[in-house]
Every structure is written in C-alpha cells, then in structure tokens.
Amino acid sequence: MKLSFLGAAGTVTGSKYLIEHAGHRMLLDCGLFQGYKTLRERNWDTPPFDPRAIDAVVLTHAHLDHTGYLPLLVKRGFSGPIYCTEATADLCKIMLPDSAHLQEEDAERANRKRYSNHRPALPLYDGRDAARALTLLAPKPFAAGFTVTLDLSATFVPAGHILGSAIVSLKSSSVSVAFSGDLGRPNDPVMRAPEFVDDHDYMVVESTYGDRLHDQSDPHNGLGEVIARVAGRGGVVVIPSFAVGRTQALLWCIHRLKAEGKIARTLPVYLNSPMATNVTEVYHRHRTEHRLSHDECEAMCHAAQIVNSVEESKALNERKGPMVLIAGSGMATGGRVVHHLKAFAPDPKNAVVFAGYQAGGTRGAAMLSGAPTIRIFGEDVPVHAEIVMLSNLSAHADYREMLDWLGQVKKAPRRTFVTHGEPAPSDALRARIKRELGWECHVPEYLETVELKGTAL
C-alpha cells in the first residue's frame, strides 16, 4: 500500500490523501486549500493525480477543507462513489452548493469591480459541479465496515468534531491504517466525546493544536464577558464562525448566557447564514451524536434571529450597536462575515471574536497578529476594533487531549504520521508522541509518498 500526502501537510487545510493498493486508487478526504495565496493557488493547479483514475473517495467530515474540492474533482472527471457518514452526507448537501454559490459570487464581484488580475475572473466550480458531486454520495453508518476497493475496507468511528465527523479505519488483508480526521474534544459543550480505535499498523493524526493547551475555563463565561463589555459601550460583536460546529456551540452558549442573566435577554443576536435553518434540521435528525436534548436543541436554534436574504444582510451593516453578528466563514476567508468586517472592524467600540483556529494567511490570522489593516474586495480596511480569541471554544483536541486519545491504543503502530498542522505544532506533537508514548513518528511533506508494510510482511 502506498500513501501520498497531497494536502494538510505543513498546513491545516486542503486535506487530501491518496491511497494506492492492489491496482486501485482512493482519496481519503478531498478538501480546499485556504489561507496563503501560494496555498490557494494549488486549488487551481492540475492535481498531482488523474481524477478519472480515482476509484472512490472516503470523507472524514463535511468541513470544506476536507470536502470543498469534490465539485472540482467531479468537474475534472471523477465519477466513483463518495463514502461518508449519514450526517456528513446531509451536511454536504447544504455546504457544497453554498460553496459553489460563493465561488460564483466572488467571481461576479471581481469582474464587476475589476479588482482581479484575471479577465474574466472565473469561479473554481459552479452549482452544476456541486450538484453532480452530491449524486455520488454513498452514506454509511458508523461502526459498519464496507468495501471501498478490492481488498480494502473502511469503518467509520465517531470523532466528536462536528456532526458526522469520523475517524476512518482502513484495512486490507495485509496492512491497516487509521486516520484521526479532525479529532474532537472529550468535554465539548455540544458534541459527544471521540471514541477510541483499536490497534493499527499505521496512524495518521491531526496536529492543529499540537503545541498548545486549551483554556480549561467554561467557554460560555469568557464569551459572556466579551459580549457584556462590548454591549456596555454600545458596540457590535462580530463573530466569524463555521456554519457547522462552532456556530451551534456559540448559539448554545448565548442561550445559556441570556437564561442566566449574564447578558441582556433583549440583546439582538443575528445569525447571518442562509444555511442555518437546514443545519439545525440536521442536528435534530442526528441527535445521538451530540449532547443536547430535543428542547435544548430547540433553545439553541432560537438563540438568534436568522438572516436569509442579501438585503437583510446589507441592512445589518447600517445598524448601530449593541448587537451580536455571527456569520461565515470561521477564518474570515469569505462569505457574509467579510462584509460585516468591512463595516465594523474600523470602529474601536466594536469587537471581532474568533472561536476557532485561524490558519496562516487568512484574515483571521492577520487580525489576531495585530495587522492594522485587512484586504477586503481590493481595499485596505483599517482594524481598530477589539480583537479577541476564545480558544476554549475550539472543536479540535489540544495536544494533551490528543495524547490521551492515542494513549488508549494498546500496541504501538509501526509508524505514526503527524499532519493537518502548521510546521511548529506538527513537530511539537511529533516530539511529544515520541517522548511520552515511545512511538516512531514522522511529519510528512507536501506530495511525499510512503510505502505501508503490514506487520505480517
């Protein structure tokens, strides 16, 4: 078996692994690169494999850095099955068409305002490509093994990151490898804890927070303090948030804060996401994967006024505070939150709150590093608003949580590959795994290929 690292190597985006075995080829994840321009340009490059020669795709979860390349894969000739969990399929049906719409919208705006170097600017893919990709989804339940290709089977194990997120166990007659995907946290306020996996010859583990520990305080208290402080000065709290996962955790926290009287019950809260209603329905449909009861789920869903139309979204930028605006995307790379940042980041009485990891090269990372301006639609927008990071709302395991999860494995793998992290966190986790568990570890480079040999060989 050969394993090639075609994404999420030296970065947290573009997750894509090529597995070649017994004359067949499959992809584990198929994500978009985000962040630095050099990374984003990889989305446009000819891929380092022939999409027509890929027999199947297996997904760990629905976030676009793991699924957002699928419409382009189909556009370039892929026509095999896309295996995923049932909740991941439901979420992809919402997120991939939305991603295509944003691609088309960005291209149209770039052409209209003439700030692109391309004439004309084109979308990476369109709604037709996304629709074709959705017809290939082949959902499978957790814990039920299924055949991917000849002599290669897979099993989904709950990862606790977002709805449908899975650790993927791949096994052939001679070798086995487990992919952590994005690993959730044992005490997430919404998602159930990740489950453990049995022994494998090889493991591929994420390292988003490989060099950091999360704040152990209750995240909803920290969020409440920020909202109360900014509301007290009449400001607007803008929260860039992924539509699936962090948004629901934020809404649950806001519901609790209002119920406990820590923020005013009358404080306007807006969820500016046309996907929000549909995502809420998915949470009801897959209740066994999260901790909320039916009534708690309803309370979470009604914690904010949902903004659907473009006209309503534009009107929010003319409103005065106090209010809270939650909008995509989580790293401020696109979507409606970018318009809110343009409107509210220049005013020091406002605040921008980040509730998840900010990859290098994104607007979120720039603001957290103290950038005086951010580039939005060809303009330099000044940043005078208060910038806040709430890392304890992250849906990724920190290095202690990752090591505790790995420590449940009874027999050390032949080798562990540390991916899905920027260089410093990945190397830090590699060193900790080697020191604490005594495992052989390697941080692969982009496009590196390794041969996986089973213990029986």
N, C-alpha and C positions, 0 to 999 in steps of 0.2 A: 504494500500500500504506500502511495506517495501523498504527502500533504504539502500544499503550497499556500503561502500566506500572501494573499492578494489584497488585503486591506486590514485595518485595525492593527497595523504593525508600525510602531513609532507614533501612533495617533489613536484617538478614541473613536474615530469614525471610519466609514467605508468597510464595515465588517464583511469579509468575503474569504472563504477558504475553499480551495479546490482539492477534492479527494479523488485520486485515481486508483482503481482497484479492479483486477480481473477483466481488463479491457473496457471498463466503464468509467464515466466521469460524473461527479456530482458536485454541487456547490453547497456549502454549509453557510447560510446567510448570503444576502445579496444587497448590501447597503450602499447608500450615497456617501461620498466624501464631503465633509463640511469643514469650515474654518479657513485656514490659509489658502490663498489663491492657488499656490502650487498643488495643494491637495484637491481643491475643487476642479482644477483642470483635468485631473485624472478621470472625472466623470465623462468628459468629452473625448478622451483618448480611445483609440482602438483597444479593447480589453486584451489582456495577456492570455487569452484562451478564445476558442471559437464557440460562441454561444450555441450554434447549431449542433455542436458535438457534446453538449451537456445533456445527460440523460435525465437528471432530476435535481431539484433544489429542496433543501430542508432548512426551515427557518427556526431560530430560537425565539423571536418575538417580533412585534409589529412596528417598533420604532423605525423611523426612516433611515437611520444609519445602519440598519440591518435588513431593510426591505425596499428602500426607495429606489434602488437600481433595477428592480424587477420589470417595470414597464419598458425600460431601455433594453434589458436582456431580451424581452419578447420582441421588441422592435427590431432587434438585430438577429432574430432567427430562432430563439429558444422556443420549444413547443412541448416540453415534457411536463410532468406533474410537479407541483409546488406543495410539498408536505409541510404541515404546520398543525398546531393545536386548534381546537374549535374556536376558542376565544380570539386567537391570533387571526384566524380567517375572518371572523366578524369585524375585527378592528381594521384589517387590511382593506375591507370593502368600504370603509369610511376614509381611511388615511391616504390610500394610493390615488383615488380620484381627486382628493383635496390637494395632494402634492402636484398632480398634473395641472390642476387649475392655477396653482401658484406659479408654476413654471410658465404657463401661457400668459398669466397676468404680468409677470415680471418682464417677459419679452415684449409684450404690448406697450408697457410703460417706457421701457428703454427706447423703443422705436419712436414713441410719441414725444418723449423729452430729449431724445438724441444724446443720451449720455453713454451709450455703448460704443465700443470700438468696432463692433460688427454691423454690417449693413446688408440685410437687416439682421437684427438680433432674433434668434430662434429659440424656442423652448427646447429643453433637453428631451422631453417627450410630451405627449398631449393626452387628452382624455381617452382617445380611442386606444392608445397603447396601454393605459391603465386598465381599461375595461377588458382588453384581451388578456392581460395578466391575471385578472380576477377569475376568468373562466378556467384557469389551470390550477386553482387552489384545490388541494386534496386534504381536508382536515382529518386528523386522527386524535383519538382520546389519549389522555395521559396514561402511562403505565402499560399500554397495549402495544407490543412490538409490531413492526410492519416491515415489509421488504422494500428497500429503496432501489437497489440494483442487484444483479446477480451476485450471490454470496455476500451481501451487505444488508444488514437490518438496522433499524433505529428504534429507540424508545424515548419518549418524552417524560421528563421528571420535573415537577413544579420547581421553578426558580425563584418565585416570590418578588420579581422585579416590577412587572405590571401584569394585568390580566393576560393569561395565555402564555406568559414567559416560561421558557423551558430550558433545562439542562438537557443536552442531547447526548445519548449514549449510542455510539456506532460500533457494531460488532460484525466481524467476518469469521470464517472458520479458523483463522489463524491469528487475528490481531483485534484489539479493542481500543477505542479512544473515546474519552468523554470531553465534551465542550461545555464549559460553565455558562456560555452566553453571558448576559448581564445578570449578575447574581444579586438577589435582593437581600434585605436585612432581616435579622431574626425578630426585631421588635417594631417593624414598620406600622404606622398607625392604621393603615388600610389593608395592605396585603398580608397574607399568611406567610410564615417563615419558609425559606427554601428547604427542600428536602435533600437528604444525603444520597450519594450514589455508591454503588458497590465498587469493587476493585476493577481497574482498567490498566492495560499495558501503558497507555499514554493519557495525559490530561492536557487540555488547553484551557487556561484560566484568564479571566479578565483582570485588569490592574488599574482601573480608573482612579481609585484612591489607594494605590499601592504604597504610598509614602505618608498617608495621613490617617488620623483617627477622627471620627465624627464627634462633635459636641454631644455629650450624653444628657443634656438638659431636655426637658419636654419642648419639642419644636413649636408647639402652638403658643407657648408663653413668649418665646422670642418674637414670633410673628405678631402677637398681640401688642407687645411693647412698641414695635416699629409702627404699626398701624395707628395706635393711640397717639404716639408722638407726632406723627405727620398730620393726622387729622386735627390734632390740637392746634396746629399752626395753619390750618386751612389748606393743607396741601393734598396732592394726589399721589397715591401709591400705585406705581406701575409694576406689575409682576409678569415678566416673561415666563411662560410655562408651557411645557409639552402638553398637548391636548389630552393625552392619555397618560395616567400615572400621577404626575405631580399635581396636575390641576385638581384631581379628585381629593388628594391629600390636603391641598390648600383649602378647598371648599369645606372639607370636614373640620379643619382647624377653625375656619371662620365661623362656621355654625356653632362650634363649642364656645368660641370667644364671645359671641353675642349672647348665647344662652347663659354664660357665667357672668355677664355684665362687664367683661374686660374691654370690650369695645361697644360703642353705642349700637343698639338694635336698629336705629334709624339710619346708620351709615350706609350710603349707597354702595353696593358691590356689583360690578358688571363682569360677566364672563363673555368676552368678545370672541366667540368661536362658533362658526356655523356647524361645526361637528359636534358640539357639546351635547345636544339632545340625544343624538344617536349613540354617543359613547355612554351616556347614562343608561340607556336601554341595555347595553352590553353588560354593564355592571349588575343589573337586575338578573340578566339571563345566566350569569356565571357566578352566582352567589357563593358557591363552595370554595372559590379561590380567594376570597377576601374576608375580612373580619366583620363587616358591617351587616346588621340585621336589615330586614326589609324597611322598617321605619327609619333606621339610621341612614340607609341609602337614600330614602326619600328626602330626609332632612339635608343631607349633603347636596342633593340635586337642586334644592330650593334655596341654597345659601346665597345665590347670586342671580341677578336678572340676566338672562341670556340675550345677547345681541346677535341678531342674524344678518340683517341687511347691511350693505355697504353704507347706505345713507345714515343708519343709526350709528355705525362705527365712526363715520366722519363727524357726526354731531357730538360725540363724546369728547373730541379734541377741542371743542369750543366751550365745554362746560368748565365751571370752576370747582375747586375742591370744597370740602373734603369728599373724597371718594376713593374706591379701590378698583383698579382695572387689571383683570387677568386676561392675557391674550398670548397666542402663539407667535413665534416659536420660543422654546426654552432657552436657547443661546442667542436669541435676537438676530438670527440669520435671515429671517424673512417673515412673512405673514403680517397680520394686522398690528402686532405689537410694535413693529418698526415705525408705523405712522404715529403711534402714541409716544414713542421715544422722541420723535422729531418735535412733537407738540409740547412735551412736558419735561424732557431732560434739561433744557436750558434754565429752568426756574429753581433756585435753591430751596424753596419751601417744599418742593416735591421730593419723592424718593423712588428709586428703582431697586427692587428687591429680587435677588436671584435665589432660587430654591433648588438648584442642581448644578452639576459640573459644567464649567464653561471651557470648551476646547480652545486651544491656542488659535489665534487668527479670527475668532468670532468677535462680534461687537460686545458680547457679554464679557469675554476675557479682557477686552480693551478697557471697558468701563471699570472692571474690578482692579485693573492695574493702575488706574488713575489717569487714563487718557483725557486730555482737555477737550477733545472733540471726537466724534464718531462720524464715519462716512455713511450717509443715507441718501439714496437716489441721486448720486452725483454731487451732493452738497456736504460740507463740513458743518455738523450740528454741534454747538457747544454743549458741554456736560457740566452743569452746575448743581444738579440735583444730588441729594444724599444717595450714596451707593451702599447697599447692604447685601451681605452674603449670609444665607442661613444654611450652612452645610448639613445641619442635623435633619433637614427635610429631604436629603438625598435618598434616592432609591437604590443606590449602589452600596454594596458591602465595603467597609473600610478594611485596612489590612488585618486588623485583629479579627474581625468577623470572617474574613476570607480564610485566615489561617485556622480558625476554629472549625470552619466547614471542611477544609481539606484534612484536618486532623482526625476526622471520623473515618477516613479511609484506612482499612486495616493493613493493606500491603502497599508499599511504595510503588508508584508507577516506574517503568523503565526510564521515563523522561517526562518532564512537565514543561510545557511551553507557555510563557507569560506574554499575553497580547493585550490588545484593547487598552492601551495606556500610552501616555507620552513618555519619552525616554527615562526621565528620573523616577517616576512612580513604578514603571515596569521593572527597572533594575533594582529598586529598593525591595519590591515584593520578591523578586528572584532571590536576592540575598537572604531575605527573612525565611523563605521556604527552605532554602539550603541549610541555613543555620539552625532553625527550630525543628524541622522535620527530617533533615538529612537527605532530601531528595535531590536528584540531578535536575537542574533547571536550565532553561535557555530562553533568551529573549530574541525571537526571530526578527530578521529584517524584512522589509517590503520586497516581495517577489521571491523570497527564499523558499526552496523546496527541500523537504527532508523525507527520508525513507523510514517507514514504520515497520519494524520487525516484531513479530509476535514472540511470546516467551517460549513457545514450542519450537521455534526455528533455531 
